[in-house]
Amino acid sequence: MEVIRTIPVKLDVPTERRADLRRTVEQFTYAENYTVKHGRNSDGYFILNKARLHDELYYNLREETDLPSNLCIRAYSKALDAIKTTVADWKVGIKSSVPEFREPSAVYDKRTLTIKDRSATLSTINGRVSVDYVIGDYQRSYLNDDSYERRMGTLHYREDEDRYYLHIVLVKEVEERGGNRILGVDLNLKNVAVTSTGTFYDGGTILWGKNHYFRVRRSLQDKGTRSAKQALSRLSGRENRFVLDRLHTISRRIIEEARTNKCSYIAVERLTDIRDRIWSRDDRVNRQLQQWAFRELQDMIAYKAAEYGIRVQKIAPEYTSQTCSKCSYQSSTNRDSSTGWFECSECGYSVDGDYNAAKNIGKRLLTLPEGKRPSGLGDGHLALKSGTVNGNGEYVPHDPEGSTDQESHAQA
Ligand SMILES: [Zn+2]
């Protein structure tokens, strides 16, 4: 399996070539928006087939821009990915707007970009441009690591700094961890994360705490229509780093939890579904902020897990919060939505609601039908606090003397 990391590298661009880079990212962005506007059938519907889109647009893009062939292809491909995401949203009734590309950037691959240890060369509208990196320890450690292949990159122009950045995509092949044990993880607003092994990553009040929340909120309001992510990336201050640090700690602890419990799989909910389940519906800014944080957290869990050969599987979470993880009885009355406490009206099982959900999320992966389940999972087991349980509900304790299935609290 692959570990994929994206490393942002600040660039030192020769003054006389800055205009070439500028026009390249501007024309790339123009080509993306051109694709959204013109990559359509005569009835106005989007063309979703790449080969057909190529036939429809490629020669126009070559004529409309000075971009080299490969950058034209990358531009319509990137636009097509965004269009497909939007169309998928529409199909399930989510009102996404038509993609619009604003940030000047361009996608490069091996044909248009040569990545060296401390410099790179990029294709532009006016031949190749050589740039030097301005790097710190973090970037250096990755660029010096020979186990990573430098696969591609994205050139970004940051207007507020008047600077270019190259986001280098690094890929490493890692052997998949053997075994068939699963850790279920519930992401939620109250605890941030809870595992099926009963660990609570209590960072909620810190992560969504007043100071951070109000600072970010004001900044978002000042910036009007900008997305939360863009606004947060522009905060660049203590708060942003503080939240990211917190998320790094939580994701690292979750991976440690998986390794301690000998898990080869981590089951999490698909984010689109989390959005519908737990987001506060009344506050758009708050929702954007939480969505951003959860997406960051999932990304961190995914790449940190991959470094140990642990696979992260996303599952559909319908009813995971109102189903009993002991007897499988499902009812909306099982969970008290004001306290978050779960009490099964069938078997009486009484437990923290997010902990119950974490176990259900893991079980959901265990009981996926043949063909949908990961091929290596076989007869899998879900890791619990005191033992494991399989898809048929057969429980095996760690310790026959019987420690109880209780929860522990970790201060993340
Ligand atoms: Zn029950």
Residues whose N, C-alpha, C, O or C-beta is under 5 A from the ligand:
A	BS01	ZN	C324 K326 C327 S328 Y329 C344 E346 C347 G348 Y349
